[in-house]
Amino acid sequence: MAAKDGIVNIMKISVCIPMYNEGKIIAKTARTLNDYMAANFEDYEVIFADDGSTDGCADIVRDLGFDHIRVVGYPQNQGKGCAVRTAMLAAVGDVMLFTDADLAYGTEVIKRLYQIFAEMPEVDLVIGSRNAGADGYEGYTFVRKLASKAYIQFLKLVGGLKNSDSQCGFKGFRVDAVRRIFPLCQENGFAFDFEILLIAQKLGLKIEEMPVKVINHGSSKVRVLRDTVRMLKALKGMKSRIKRMQITKD
């Protein structure tokens, strides 16, 4: 396989994008990904998962007519977790990742994530972390940075995870990990990231953290008090359900 920018694309890579009423930005996102992936990878696909949008964003992507981009989805809004799960289970790559529709962490993170999988065959998951690098919270206001860090630390304490940034919206997987994790997932809403990591932890999968920072800052959808209460409720049922799962480690 030919090399591009120092990468030999020996593994097919799937980039999954959940979207809900993203009509204002989705054409730009699709064009950005199409250009970036074509310039850096030989074998790839981009999957947009439409979470019951009502603004026609799925048709916007389809009408662009890019060969390596396709749309999956369903008619009724279910939540980001359902959209991510739908895209990941539809993907056919050897390496699969999901990131947000606004490409909050940029595109260069895709190549860095791929390189980790290419160079570290023992790794099953690669998760982005704003806490793993000195500039992870660059561009955040002090209050937003403090709130984000406190929220993540609280979730780690209550949820029992060791990862430094469970809520980062950039995560990648080998295909075998996807096939083991995602059929077990049930969380459709905001707590789906935590569910993925709890199941991966129970499976004994190897998780590597990768420093990331937000390149494209949008308005935060997190409301610390409200979302903490909601997360606690979701975690209680989720932890109990996962604990009862009859699954074995490798």
Backbone hydrogen bonds, N-H to C=O, Kabsch-Sander energy under -0.5 kcal/mol:
donor,donor_aa,acceptor,acceptor_aa,energy
4,K,7,I,-2.3
7,I,4,K,-2.0
9,N,2,A,-0.8
9,N,7,I,-0.7
10,I,8,V,-2.3
13,I,43,D,-1.7
14,S,95,V,-2.7
15,V,45,E,-2.4
16,C,14,S,-0.6
16,C,97,L,-2.9
17,I,47,I,-3.1
19,M,49,A,-2.6
25,I,22,E,-1.4
26,I,22,E,-2.2
29,T,25,I,-2.1
30,A,26,I,-2.6
31,R,27,A,-2.4
32,T,28,K,-2.6
33,L,29,T,-2.6
34,N,30,A,-2.6
35,D,31,R,-2.4
36,Y,32,T,-2.4
37,M,33,L,-2.9
38,A,34,N,-1.9
39,A,35,D,-1.6
40,N,36,Y,-1.1
40,N,37,M,-0.6
41,F,37,M,-2.4
44,Y,42,E,-0.5
45,E,13,I,-1.9
46,V,68,H,-2.6
47,I,15,V,-3.0
48,F,46,V,-0.5
48,F,70,R,-2.5
49,A,17,I,-2.7
49,A,47,I,-0.5
50,D,48,F,-0.7
50,D,72,V,-3.1
51,D,19,M,-3.0
51,D,49,A,-0.7
52,G,50,D,-1.4
52,G,74,Y,-1.0
60,I,56,G,-1.7
61,V,57,C,-1.9
62,R,58,A,-2.3
63,D,59,D,-2.8
64,L,60,I,-0.6
64,L,61,V,-1.0
65,G,61,V,-0.6
65,G,62,R,-1.5
69,I,66,F,-1.2
70,R,46,V,-2.3
72,V,48,F,-2.7
74,Y,50,D,-1.5
81,G,188,N,-2.0
82,C,188,N,-1.1
83,A,79,G,-1.8
84,V,80,K,-2.8
85,R,81,G,-2.3
86,T,82,C,-2.5
87,A,83,A,-2.2
88,M,84,V,-2.7
89,L,85,R,-2.2
90,A,86,T,-0.9
91,A,87,A,-1.2
94,D,12,K,-1.9
95,V,12,K,-2.2
96,M,173,F,-2.9
97,L,14,S,-2.2
98,F,171,K,-2.4
99,T,16,C,-1.8
103,L,100,D,-2.1
106,G,103,L,-2.2
110,I,107,T,-1.8
111,K,107,T,-0.7
112,R,108,E,-1.8
113,L,109,V,-2.5
114,Y,110,I,-2.3
115,Q,111,K,-2.1
116,I,112,R,-1.6
117,F,113,L,-1.8
118,A,114,Y,-2.3
119,E,115,Q,-2.3
120,M,116,I,-2.0
123,V,120,M,-1.9
124,D,206,K,-2.3
125,L,206,K,-2.2
126,V,172,G,-2.5
127,I,208,E,-2.5
128,G,170,F,-3.0
129,S,210,M,-2.2
132,A,129,S,-0.7
136,G,133,G,-1.3
138,E,135,D,-1.9
140,Y,137,Y,-2.0
145,K,141,T,-2.7
146,L,142,F,-2.7
147,A,143,V,-2.6
148,S,144,R,-2.4
149,K,145,K,-2.5
150,A,146,L,-2.4
151,Y,147,A,-2.3
152,I,148,S,-2.3
153,Q,149,K,-2.4
154,F,150,A,-2.2
155,L,151,Y,-2.1
156,K,152,I,-2.3
157,L,153,Q,-2.2
158,V,154,F,-2.5
159,G,155,L,-3.1
160,G,156,K,-2.0
161,L,156,K,-0.6
168,C,165,D,-1.4
171,K,98,F,-1.7
172,G,126,V,-3.3
173,F,96,M,-3.3
174,R,124,D,-2.0
175,V,94,D,-2.2
178,V,174,R,-2.0
179,R,175,V,-2.4
180,R,176,D,-1.1
181,I,177,A,-2.7
182,F,178,V,-1.7
184,L,181,I,-1.6
185,C,182,F,-1.1
188,N,186,Q,-0.5
192,F,189,G,-1.6
193,D,190,F,-0.5
195,E,191,A,-1.8
196,I,192,F,-2.3
197,L,193,D,-1.9
198,L,194,F,-2.6
199,I,195,E,-2.4
200,A,196,I,-2.4
201,Q,197,L,-2.5
202,K,198,L,-2.1
203,L,199,I,-2.1
204,G,200,A,-0.6
204,G,201,Q,-0.8
205,L,200,A,-2.4
207,I,205,L,-0.6
208,E,125,L,-2.7
210,M,127,I,-2.4
212,V,129,S,-1.9
214,V,136,G,-0.8
215,I,104,A,-3.4
216,N,104,A,-1.8
217,H,215,I,-0.7
218,G,216,N,-0.5
224,V,222,V,-0.6
227,D,223,R,-3.6
228,T,224,V,-2.1
229,V,225,L,-1.8
230,R,226,R,-2.1
231,M,227,D,-2.6
232,L,228,T,-2.3
233,K,229,V,-1.8
234,A,230,R,-2.2
235,L,231,M,-3.2
236,K,232,L,-1.9
237,G,233,K,-1.4
238,M,234,A,-2.3
239,K,235,L,-3.0
240,S,236,K,-1.4
241,R,237,G,-2.2
242,I,238,M,-2.7
243,K,239,K,-2.2
244,R,240,S,-1.3
245,M,241,R,-0.5
245,M,242,I,-0.9
247,I,245,M,-1.4
250,D,203,L,-1.1
